[in-house]
């Protein structure tokens, strides 16, 4: 049940910091500009602390500074503000996130003799680091990105949660190390250069994967990784989290459904805690519906938000969502986005993105977050991650004739075919590398990426670079289903879906939470036999969740086509053809895009190409993002 003290001092926010090497003092304007660029992430409080004996308490070393923007979800008292110091002021932290097991850790630390001055989970992270050092990360269950300055070691220790729910970007050169919650904070006030490899990746996948960033010199700290940066410039990055073991248990479908439902209920209960109104995104699908069904056991004041379009081009899920909201007694809000609103909303959503993403879900996510903010709801539960945890994507099974044929061929033979008969081009790359198959199935344009490179040979080399140097290596012996799901868990989920959710909720100073990405739920789900999740050749997905959902969700959910929060992309383009063309053609003079044949997109019959709409949409999103963040 509700417990007001459960999560006092939750730190949903933006963080930033600078560590200059060689003793150069940090200029207040520099850390101030970075922190101000994150203002939308936390409008309740802003603070910076500077090193130097005459400038503050952070450190005797003048080359360090920390900044913080705070969104107060619980505990508005100033004693929980950040940057936060340890009792002896030898360690300072800036932290963005939430530990779901922080009370248990707090009790354990108090048993070890540590004292606490606040009820915040921020202080628990700080004290846990004092007690256990870097090993504290193995004890955390939550979503987080943080940096701790240690006066004793004269170094910054930084970490990001195992799934990458919270973002962490950084730059490092010979003079300094800088970090922030968003990449644009690291280039604030500049006309930034773009990274050519990342631009090519964007057009190939419609997002920027792994440690890459669209801005030259900027990188992401990978999920489940930590780093230490010393004042000398010495930098070490390592993984601290191991991926879940796959297919290790023999268990019946009935027992598995009961076990996973119990874990899900616990995760939802933990993430409901707040003394501000809490909401949930609600489509007509399984993931959001199961979260609402679980949340209804713990609260009678849950707000739910649904959205649809007036164009009639998609299945309308609003009646299913409305019926489910009525069934569970939520405070329901819905909106139909008019066709004449879509483009302005799309432009605003793209401008909120720190890095470009081409996903029609930006429009409904932006709208839903805005609706919640207008109602004073600061926390939104999202079903993001359900497909990656419960095997929900059609690409995991033979959903089409071509896909069935693909999966009928053993992986060893697919690999051999990709190295011989189909050595060149996207098909060969997909046959050789399951990771590239997953990436290319979700969207993107090998044609546009190839135009940015030097011919077909350049694209083939780029595919191999992705597979060998950027994407996580496959784990020998992993069942095919879990090999695909692990790629999505490590790449598509953090770099596309979670980035989109984080940026568009925080654009309205709303915190997005993702109960289906609880690490205990992930571990339990991945340990099951693959056949409990999908029937690969029968094109049946999310079998276990369907079993869990019986009697909880609307029957229409079981037969409806998977849709979620997305929009009719091709219809938007056809209805706003001039606007799309005009915006895209502004990219003709961008040197980095010189190879793209923009005029070919508008030739008669071009729209007959099944990939045309995706290419036009990705170019439009890039052009709009470029004008907002990179044009100068």
C-alpha positions in Angstrom: 0.0 0.0 0.0 1.0 3.7 -0.2 3.9 4.7 2.0 4.8 8.4 1.8 8.3 7.8 3.3 9.1 5.0 0.8 11.0 7.1 -1.7 11.7 10.4 0.0 14.3 12.4 -1.9 13.9 10.8 -5.2 16.3 12.6 -7.6 14.7 12.8 -11.1 16.8 15.4 -12.8 19.7 16.4 -15.0 23.3 16.0 -13.9 26.5 17.6 -15.2 30.2 17.9 -14.3 33.7 19.0 -15.4 37.1 17.6 -14.4 40.0 19.7 -15.8 43.3 18.0 -15.9 46.4 19.8 -14.8 44.8 22.0 -12.2 43.0 24.5 -14.5 40.1 26.0 -12.5 36.6 25.3 -13.9 35.0 28.5 -15.1 31.6 29.0 -13.4 30.1 30.0 -16.7 31.1 26.6 -18.2 29.4 24.4 -15.6 26.6 26.9 -15.4 25.9 26.7 -19.2 25.9 22.9 -19.1 23.5 22.8 -16.1 21.2 25.4 -17.6 21.0 23.3 -20.8 19.3 20.7 -18.7 16.7 23.1 -17.1 13.8 21.2 -18.6 14.8 18.1 -16.7 14.4 19.7 -13.3 12.7 23.0 -12.7 12.4 22.7 -8.9 16.0 23.5 -8.1 19.4 24.2 -9.7 22.8 24.2 -8.1 26.5 23.9 -8.9 29.5 23.4 -6.7 33.1 24.3 -7.6 36.4 23.0 -6.4 39.1 25.3 -5.0 39.7 26.2 -1.4 38.4 29.7 -1.9 35.4 28.8 -4.1 33.5 26.2 -2.0 33.5 22.9 -0.1 33.6 20.5 -3.0 37.4 20.0 -3.1 40.7 21.7 -2.6 41.4 20.9 -6.3 40.1 23.8 -8.4 39.7 21.8 -11.6 36.4 20.0 -10.6 32.8 21.2 -10.7 29.4 19.5 -10.4 25.9 20.7 -11.5 22.4 19.5 -10.9 18.8 20.2 -12.0 16.2 18.7 -9.7 12.6 17.5 -10.3 11.1 16.9 -6.9 8.9 13.9 -6.8 9.0 13.4 -3.0 10.6 15.4 -0.2 11.0 19.0 -1.3 13.2 19.8 1.7 16.5 21.5 0.9 18.5 18.9 2.9 17.9 16.5 0.0 19.1 18.9 -2.7 22.2 18.2 -4.8 25.1 18.2 -5.3 25.1 16.3 -2.0 28.1 15.8 0.3 28.9 13.0 2.6 28.9 13.7 6.3 32.6 14.3 6.3 32.4 16.2 3.0 35.0 13.9 1.5 32.6 12.6 -1.2 30.1 14.5 -3.3 27.4 13.1 -5.6 25.2 14.2 -8.5 22.6 11.6 -9.1 19.6 11.0 -11.5 17.4 8.1 -10.8 15.7 5.9 -8.3 16.8 2.8 -6.3 13.9 0.5 -5.6 15.7 -1.3 -2.9 17.2 1.7 -1.2 15.4 1.2 2.1 16.8 -2.3 2.5 20.3 -1.0 1.7 19.8 1.9 4.2 19.0 -0.6 7.0 22.0 -2.7 6.1 24.3 0.3 6.1 22.9 1.6 9.4 23.7 -1.9 10.8 27.3 -1.3 9.8 27.4 1.9 11.8 26.7 4.5 9.0 24.5 7.5 9.9 22.1 9.3 7.6 21.0 12.9 7.5 18.2 12.5 5.0 15.6 10.0 3.8 16.8 10.2 0.2 18.0 7.4 -2.0 20.7 9.8 -3.2 22.3 9.6 0.2 22.0 5.8 0.2 24.0 5.7 -3.1 26.7 7.9 -1.6 27.0 6.0 1.7 26.9 2.7 -0.2 29.9 3.9 -2.2 31.7 4.9 1.0 31.0 1.5 2.5 31.6 -0.9 -0.4 33.4 1.2 -3.1 32.6 0.3 -6.7 31.2 -3.0 -5.5 28.1 -1.1 -4.4 26.8 -1.3 -8.0 26.1 -5.0 -7.6 23.6 -4.2 -4.8 21.6 -1.6 -6.6 18.2 -2.4 -8.2 16.9 0.6 -10.0 17.5 3.2 -12.7 20.3 5.6 -12.3 23.2 7.6 -13.7 25.5 9.3 -11.2 29.0 10.7 -10.6 30.8 10.8 -7.3 33.8 13.0 -6.6 36.2 11.4 -4.1 38.5 13.9 -2.4 40.7 11.1 -1.2 41.5 9.7 -4.6 41.0 13.0 -6.4 38.8 11.2 -9.0 35.3 11.0 -10.4 33.5 7.7 -10.3 30.6 7.5 -12.7 28.0 4.7 -13.4 24.9 4.0 -15.4 22.2 1.5 -14.6 22.3 -2.0 -16.2 19.6 -1.4 -18.8 20.4 2.2 -19.7 17.1 3.6 -18.5 18.9 6.8 -17.5 21.3 8.5 -19.9 25.0 9.5 -19.4 27.0 11.3 -22.0 30.6 12.4 -21.8 33.5 14.0 -23.6 37.2 13.5 -22.8 40.2 15.1 -24.4 43.7 16.0 -23.3 42.5 18.9 -21.2 39.3 17.7 -19.5 36.5 15.2 -18.9 32.9 16.5 -19.0 29.6 14.6 -18.5 25.9 15.4 -18.7 22.5 13.8 -18.9 22.1 14.9 -22.5 24.6 15.2 -25.3 23.4 18.7 -26.2 24.5 20.0 -22.8 28.1 19.1 -23.7 28.0 21.3 -26.8 25.9 24.1 -25.3 26.7 27.5 -26.9 28.7 26.0 -29.7 28.2 25.1 -33.4 28.9 21.4 -32.9 30.6 19.1 -35.5 28.8 15.9 -36.2 30.3 12.4 -36.1 30.2 10.9 -39.6 30.1 7.3 -38.4 27.1 8.2 -36.2 25.3 9.9 -39.0 25.6 6.9 -41.2 24.4 4.7 -38.3 21.4 6.9 -37.9 20.3 6.5 -41.5 20.9 2.8 -41.3 18.9 2.2 -38.1 17.0 5.5 -37.5 18.8 6.0 -34.2 22.4 6.3 -33.0 23.6 3.0 -31.4 25.8 2.0 -28.5 28.5 4.3 -27.3 28.3 6.5 -30.4 26.8 10.0 -30.3 25.7 12.2 -33.1 28.2 14.9 -31.9 31.8 14.5 -32.7 33.8 13.8 -29.6 30.8 12.9 -27.4 30.2 9.3 -26.3 27.7 7.5 -24.2 28.6 5.4 -21.1 27.2 2.1 -22.0 24.4 0.5 -19.8 25.8 -1.6 -17.0 29.2 0.2 -17.2 31.1 2.4 -14.8 34.2 4.6 -15.3 36.8 6.3 -13.1 38.5 9.5 -14.2 41.5 10.8 -12.2 42.6 14.4 -12.1 45.7 13.3 -14.0 43.5 12.3 -16.9 43.8 8.5 -16.4 40.5 6.9 -17.4 39.2 3.4 -16.9 35.9 2.1 -18.2 34.5 -1.4 -17.3 31.4 -3.4 -17.3 30.0 -4.2 -13.8 26.8 -6.1 -14.8 26.5 -9.5 -16.5 23.7 -10.3 -18.9 21.1 -12.7 -17.6 21.7 -16.4 -18.2 19.3 -17.7 -20.9 17.2 -20.9 -21.1 18.6 -22.4 -18.0 15.5 -23.7 -16.2 12.9 -26.3 -16.9 9.5 -25.1 -15.6 5.9 -25.3 -16.7 4.2 -22.4 -18.4 1.7 -22.2 -15.6 4.4 -22.0 -12.9 6.4 -19.5 -15.0 3.3 -17.3 -15.4 2.7 -17.2 -11.7 6.3 -16.5 -10.9 6.7 -13.7 -13.4 3.4 -12.1 -12.4 4.5 -12.0 -8.8 7.8 -10.3 -9.8 5.9 -7.8 -12.0 3.5 -6.9 -9.3 6.4 -6.2 -6.9 8.1 -4.0 -9.5 4.9 -2.0 -10.2 4.2 -1.5 -6.5 7.8 -0.2 -6.0 7.5 2.3 -8.9 4.1 3.6 -7.8 5.5 5.3 -4.7 5.2 9.1 -4.8 3.5 12.0 -3.1 2.7 13.6 -6.4 0.1 12.2 -8.8 1.2 9.2 -10.7 0.0 8.1 -14.2 0.4 5.4 -16.7 0.5 5.4 -20.5 -2.3 3.1 -21.7 -2.7 1.8 -25.2 -4.8 -1.2 -26.2 -1.8 -3.6 -25.9 -0.5 -6.1 -23.5 2.4 -4.2 -21.9 0.7 -1.0 -20.7 -2.5 -3.0 -19.9 -0.6 -5.4 -17.6 1.0 -2.5 -15.8 -2.4 -0.8 -15.2 -3.9 -4.1 -14.1 -1.1 -4.6 -11.6 -1.1 -1.0 -10.4 -4.9 -1.1 -9.6 -4.1 -3.5 -6.8 -2.1 -0.8 -5.0 -3.8 2.5 -5.8 -7.2 4.0 -6.5 -5.9 7.3 -7.8 -3.9 6.2 -10.9 -4.2 8.5 -13.9 -4.1 6.8 -17.3 -3.4 8.5 -20.6 -4.3 7.3 -24.1 -4.1 8.9 -27.5 -5.4 8.3 -31.1 -5.5 9.9 -34.5 -8.4 11.2 -36.5 -7.1 10.0 -39.9 -8.7 6.6 -39.8 -5.5 5.0 -41.1 -4.7 2.9 -38.0 -6.7 0.5 -35.8 -8.2 2.7 -33.1 -7.2 1.4 -29.7 -8.9 4.1 -27.7 -12.1 2.0 -27.0 -9.9 -0.8 -25.6 -7.9 1.5 -23.4 -11.1 3.3 -22.2 -12.7 0.0 -21.3 -9.7 -1.2 -19.4 -9.5 2.1 -17.5 -13.1 1.8 -16.5 -12.6 -1.8 -15.4 -9.8 -0.8 -13.1 -11.2 2.5 -11.9 -8.5 4.8 -13.1 -8.7 8.6 -13.7 -8.7 8.3 -17.5 -7.6 10.9 -20.0 -7.7 10.5 -23.8 -7.0 12.7 -26.7 -7.5 12.4 -30.5 -4.7 14.2 -32.3 -6.0 16.0 -35.4 -4.3 15.8 -38.7 -3.7 19.5 -38.7 -1.8 19.2 -35.4 0.5 16.4 -36.3 3.3 18.2 -38.1 3.8 21.0 -35.5 3.7 18.3 -32.7 6.3 16.3 -34.6 8.6 19.3 -35.0 8.4 20.1 -31.3 9.1 16.5 -30.4 12.1 16.3 -32.6 13.5 19.6 -31.2 13.3 18.0 -27.8 15.6 15.2 -28.7 19.3 15.5 -27.8 20.1 13.1 -30.6 18.1 12.4 -33.8 15.6 9.5 -33.8 13.2 8.7 -36.6 10.2 7.0 -34.9 6.6 8.0 -35.4 6.0 7.2 -31.7 7.5 10.7 -30.9 4.2 12.3 -31.7 2.0 10.4 -29.3 4.7 10.2 -26.6 5.2 14.0 -26.7 1.4 14.5 -26.6 0.9 12.1 -23.7 3.7 13.6 -21.7 2.3 17.1 -22.3 -1.2 15.9 -21.1 0.3 14.5 -17.9 2.3 17.6 -17.2 -0.8 19.8 -17.6 -2.6 17.6 -15.0 0.3 18.0 -12.6 1.3 14.4 -13.0 5.1 14.1 -12.6 5.5 10.3 -12.9 4.4 8.1 -15.8 4.6 4.4 -15.9 5.4 3.0 -19.4 5.2 -0.4 -20.9 8.5 0.1 -22.7 10.6 -3.0 -22.6 7.8 -5.6 -22.6 8.7 -6.9 -26.1 12.3 -7.3 -25.2 11.5 -9.1 -22.0 8.6 -11.3 -23.1 9.4 -11.9 -26.8 6.8 -9.6 -28.3 8.3 -8.6 -31.6 7.2 -10.2 -34.9 10.9 -10.2 -36.0 11.5 -13.0 -33.4 9.2 -15.4 -35.3 8.2 -16.4 -38.8 5.5 -13.6 -39.1 5.8 -13.6 -43.0 6.7 -16.1 -45.6 10.2 -14.7 -46.0 10.7 -14.7 -42.2 9.5 -18.3 -41.9 12.0 -19.3 -44.6 14.8 -17.4 -42.8 14.2 -19.2 -39.5 13.8 -22.6 -41.2 17.4 -22.4 -42.3 19.8 -23.3 -39.5 22.0 -20.5 -38.2 25.2 -22.2 -39.4 23.9 -22.5 -42.9 22.6 -18.9 -42.9 26.1 -17.8 -41.8 27.7 -19.8 -44.6 25.3 -18.4 -47.2 26.1 -14.9 -46.0 29.8 -15.5 -46.5 29.5 -17.0 -50.0 26.4 -16.7 -52.3 25.1 -13.5 -50.6 28.4 -11.9 -49.6 27.5 -8.4 -50.7 24.8 -6.1 -49.6 22.3 -6.1 -46.7 21.0 -9.7 -47.1 24.5 -11.1 -46.7 25.1 -9.0 -43.7 21.8 -10.2 -42.1 22.6 -13.8 -42.8 26.1 -13.5 -41.3 25.2 -11.4 -38.3 21.9 -11.8 -36.3 22.5 -8.3 -34.7 22.4 -6.7 -38.2 19.3 -8.7 -39.0 17.6 -7.3 -35.9 18.7 -3.7 -36.6 17.7 -3.7 -40.3 14.3 -5.4 -39.6 13.3 -2.5 -37.4 13.7 0.2 -40.1 16.4 2.4 -41.5 17.8 2.6 -45.0 20.8 0.7 -46.3 20.4 2.8 -49.5 20.8 6.1 -47.7 23.7 4.8 -45.6 25.3 3.4 -48.7 25.0 6.8 -50.5 27.0 8.4 -47.6 29.8 5.8 -48.1 31.8 5.0 -51.2 29.7 2.5 -53.0 28.6 -1.0 -52.2 32.0 -2.0 -50.9 31.9 0.8 -48.4 28.6 -0.4 -47.1 29.9 -3.9 -46.7 32.9 -2.7 -44.8 30.6 -0.6 -42.6 28.4 -3.6 -41.8 31.4 -5.5 -40.6 32.6 -2.6 -38.5 29.2 -2.4 -36.8 29.1 -6.2 -36.2 32.7 -6.5 -35.0 33.5 -3.2 -33.3 30.3 -1.5 -32.2 27.6 -4.0 -31.5 28.0 -6.4 -28.4 29.5 -9.7 -29.3 27.2 -12.7 -29.5 27.4 -15.2 -26.6 28.2 -18.7 -27.7 25.5 -21.2 -27.1 22.7 -18.7 -26.7 19.4 -19.9 -28.1 18.4 -18.0 -31.2 15.4 -16.3 -29.6 17.5 -15.0 -26.8 20.3 -13.9 -29.1 17.9 -11.6 -30.8 16.2 -10.4 -27.6 19.7 -9.7 -26.0 20.6 -7.5 -29.0 17.4 -5.5 -28.6 17.9 -5.3 -24.8 21.4 -3.9 -25.3 21.0 -1.7 -28.3 17.5 -1.0 -29.7 16.0 -0.6 -26.2 18.4 1.9 -24.6 19.4 3.8 -27.7 16.0 4.1 -29.4 13.1 3.4 -27.1 14.4 4.5 -23.7 16.1 7.5 -25.2 12.9 8.6 -26.8 10.9 8.0 -23.6 13.5 9.9 -21.4 13.8 12.9 -23.7 10.1 13.4 -24.4 8.9 12.9 -20.8 11.7 15.1 -19.4 10.9 17.7 -22.0 7.8 18.3 -20.0 9.6 17.7 -16.6 7.8 14.3 -16.2 9.6 11.2 -15.1 9.1 8.0 -17.1 9.4 4.7 -15.2 9.5 1.2 -16.8 8.4 -1.6 -14.4 8.8 -4.2 -17.1 12.6 -3.6 -17.1 13.0 -4.6 -13.5 16.3 -6.6 -13.4 14.7 -9.4 -11.4 11.9 -9.7 -14.0 14.4 -9.7 -16.8 16.6 -12.4 -15.2 13.6 -14.6 -14.5 12.1 -14.3 -18.0 15.4 -14.9 -19.8 16.0 -18.1 -17.7 13.0 -19.8 -19.2 12.9 -22.2 -22.1 12.5 -20.1 -25.3 9.4 -22.1 -26.3 7.5 -20.6 -23.3 7.8 -17.2 -25.0 7.4 -17.8 -28.7 6.6 -20.5 -31.3 9.1 -19.4 -33.9 7.6 -21.2 -36.9 4.0 -20.6 -36.0 4.5 -16.9 -35.7 3.2 -16.8 -32.1 4.8 -14.2 -29.8 4.6 -13.3 -26.1 3.0 -16.6 -25.3 3.8 -16.4 -21.6 2.4 -12.8 -21.2 -0.7 -13.9 -23.0 -1.2 -16.6 -20.3 -0.5 -14.0 -17.6 -3.0 -11.6 -19.1 -6.0 -14.0 -19.3 -8.8 -12.5 -17.2 -7.0 -9.3 -16.7 -7.2 -7.5 -20.1 -9.8 -6.8 -22.7 -10.4 -9.8 -25.0 -9.9 -7.5 -28.0 -6.2 -7.1 -27.0 -5.6 -10.8 -27.7 -6.7 -10.4 -31.4 -5.7 -6.9 -32.2 -2.6 -6.2 -34.3 0.3 -5.0 -32.4 0.5 -1.2 -32.6 1.3 0.6 -29.3 2.0 4.3 -29.4 2.9 4.9 -33.0 1.5 7.0 -35.9 0.6 6.6 -39.6 4.0 7.8 -41.0 3.2 7.3 -44.7 -0.1 9.1 -44.4 1.6 12.1 -42.7 4.1 12.3 -45.6 1.4 12.0 -48.3 -0.7 14.7 -46.6 2.2 17.1 -46.0 4.3 16.3 -49.1 5.4 19.9 -49.7 6.5 20.4 -46.1 8.5 17.2 -46.0 10.2 18.0 -49.3 10.9 21.6 -48.4 12.5 20.7 -45.1 14.5 17.8 -46.5 15.9 19.8 -49.4 17.5 22.2 -46.9 20.0 19.4 -46.3 21.4 19.6 -49.8 24.1 22.0 -48.7 25.2 20.0 -45.6 28.6 18.7 -46.6 28.3 15.5 -44.6 25.2 14.5 -46.6 26.6 15.2 -50.0 26.2 11.7 -51.2 22.5 11.5 -50.7 20.4 11.9 -53.9 17.6 14.0 -52.5 16.0 14.7 -55.9 15.4 11.0 -56.5 12.9 10.9 -53.5 10.5 13.1 -55.4 10.6 11.6 -58.9 7.4 10.2 -60.3 6.7 6.7 -58.9 9.3 7.0 -56.1 6.7 6.4 -53.5 6.0 2.9 -54.9 9.2 1.8 -53.3 8.2 0.1 -50.0 11.1 1.8 -48.2 10.3 5.3 -49.6 8.3 6.5 -46.6 10.9 5.4 -44.1 13.6 7.2 -46.0 11.6 10.4 -46.3 10.7 10.3 -42.6 14.2 9.7 -41.4 15.5 12.6 -43.6 12.8 14.9 -42.3 13.6 14.0 -38.7 17.3 14.5 -39.3 16.7 17.9 -41.1 14.4 19.1 -38.3 16.8 18.0 -35.6 19.8 19.5 -37.4 18.1 22.9 -37.6 17.3 22.9 -33.9 20.7 21.6 -32.6 23.5 21.7 -35.1 23.0 24.4 -37.8 24.5 27.2 -35.7 
